[in-house]
Amino acid sequence: MSKSQPKFRRTAPAVRREALVDATLRCLKKYGHDGVSIRKISAEAGVSIGLINHHFPSKSGLIAETYESLARSLRESASEQSSGKNATSRERLSGFFQASFAPTLADPELFNVWIVFWSMVRHSEEIRAVHDRTYDDYRGVLESLLSELARCGDAPKFKLRQAAIGLSALMDGLWVELSLSPATVKPADAIALCEDWVSALCAGSFARLLK
């Protein structure tokens, strides 16, 4: 007589937490703000509400970890495409733009997820902390890429932090336009505008950014 298979198996806490984060992300993509419901997340993950509460004592803690996981994944993907060993400073920036405006990112469902995160920043210290940390990390990547322009002599000396903030704001705005109006704005348009911005920076056209 064969042994019956157990209905449940133990899962390492880190693996279980990752699975719950994945389920939360799927819920936010499907339902937007309604996807924040622990009941919906538990159904999506196929686990009890009690198990979620065991790993994440607060709902905002689960949303915050989902936010950080997604932001880290997107940043690492973009950074990977901008890290060519023999690439020039402009080529690395171009790779970053292409990764940042990849068709998979101009996805209305993904846009829904960010809307949920942003709407919770003002009301949750945990989510605000993740927002501040991930934005600093993202801006740090831009600062690193932009600093190479001046170091290699491709651009005059400029105020690095302010330049990174300006470029980040341009990219964020273009991504919103891509997500909301995909028939009007295309990824190639967004990339071209970012390239034009960098060309203007290299030409010293932004007087307020020059040192």
N, C-alpha and C positions, 0 to 999 in steps of 0.2 A: 504494500500500500504506500503510495507516494505521499510525501509530506505536503501539506497544504501551504500555499504561499501566504505570507503574512500580508495583512491589509495595509499596514503602515511600515515604514522603515525610518530609522533615525537618519537625520541629515545634519551635517555640520552647520553650526549657527551661521557662519559666514555665507555658506551656500544658500541657506534658507533665507537670509536677509536679502541676498542678491535676487533670489527668485521673487520675493515680495516687492522689491523695487521694480523689477521687470513687469510684474502684474500691475503695479500702480501706474507705470508709464503707459501701458496698454489701455488702462481705464481712462486716463486723462486724454489720450488720443481719441478714444471712442466717444466719451461723454463730456469732455471739457470740464467745467466747474462741477458738474454732477458726479464726475469720476473721482472726486475727493472722498466720496462715501466709503467708509470702511466696509460696509456691507457689500458694495459692488466689488471692492478690491478683493475681499475674501472669496467671493464667488469666482472672480477671474482667476485667482491663484489656486482655487480648489482646496482651501484650508478654512479652518474655523476662525471666527473673529478673535477668539481667545488666543490663538497662536500668533496672530498679528500683534495683539496687545503684549504678548510675552516678549517679542523681539523689538517692538516699538511702543513704549509706554504712552506716547502721544501721537496723534495723527499728524501734527506739524513736523514731528521728528521723521516720520516716514516720508512726507512730502519733501522735506529738506534733503534727505539722503537721495531721493529720486532726482531732485534738482541738481545736486552735486555730481551724481553719477552721469547724468546726461551732459552737463556742461563739460565735465572732464573728458568724456568720450569724444565730443565734438572738437574740443581744443586739441586733443592728442592727434586726431585725424588730420586736422588742418596743419598742425605743426609738422607732422610726418611728411606731408607733401611739400613743405617749405625747407626741408633740411638736406637738400641735395649737396653732396660733399664738394663737387666741383662747380656748383652753380654760382652765378654772380649774385650780388645783393638784389638786383632787380628781378632776376629769375626766381629767387627764393620768395620774394614778395608776390610775384605772379602766381607761383604755386599755392601760396596761402590764399590768394583771392579765388583761384579756381576751386580749391577745396571748400572755401567758405560759401560759395554760391553753387555748389553741386546740386543738380536737380533733386536729389533725395532730400536736401535740406529745405528746398522751397516747397514744402509739403503743408497743406492746410491743417492736417492733423497735428503736425509738429508745432505749427504756429499756435494751435489751441492749447498745447501743453505750456508753452512759454507765457501765454496770457494768464493762465492759472497761477504759475509761479510768480509773475510780476504783481498780480493782484494781491498776493498774500505777503509780499515783502514788508508792507507797512504795518501788518497786524501780527507778525510772528518774529520774535527775536531770532529763533533758529534759522528761519528762512532768510531773514535779512543778513545774518552772518554768512550764510552760504553765498548769497548774492554778492556781497562785498568781496568775499574771498575769491570767488570764481571770476568776477570782473577784474580784480587786481591781477590774477593769473593771466587772463586773456590780454589785458593791456600790457603785461610784462612781455608776452610773446611779440606783440606789435612793436614795443620799444626795442626789443632785441633785433628785430628785422630792420627797423628804421635806422637804428644806430649804425648799421653796416653801411648805409648810404653815405653818411658823413665820414666814417672811418676810411672808406675806400676812395673818397674824393668825388663821389657821384653827386653829392649835394653839399651846399654850404653848411656851416655849423648852424644848428637850429635847436629850439627848445624841445627836447625829446618828449617829455611827458605831455606837453600841450599838443604836440603833433600826433602822438598816439591817441589821445582823447578825441581829436578832430577826425582822424581816420576811422576810429572805432564808431563814432557817431554816424559818419557817412555810411559805413558798412551796415550798421544796424538799421538805418532808415531804408536803405536799398533792400535789405532782406525783408523788412515789413512790406514794402511795395511788391516785391516778388511773391510773397505769400498771399497778399490780398488781391493783387491784380496781375495774375500770371499771364493773361492775354495781352497786357499792355507792356509790362516790363519783363525782359528775358534775362537769364543769367549772363549771357554775353554782354548785354547792355550794362549790367551792374559791374562786371569785371572791367569793362572799358572805362567806366567813370572812375573807378578806383585807380586804374593805371594812369588816367589823366591827372588825378589828384597828386599822385606820386611824382609825375613829370613836372607838375607845377612846383612842388616842393623842391625838387632837384634844381629847378631853374631859379629858385629864390623868389618866387612870385608871392609867397605868403609873408609879407613884411613883418607882421606881428609875431611870427614864429622864429624869425632870424635872431641870432644872438648878437 
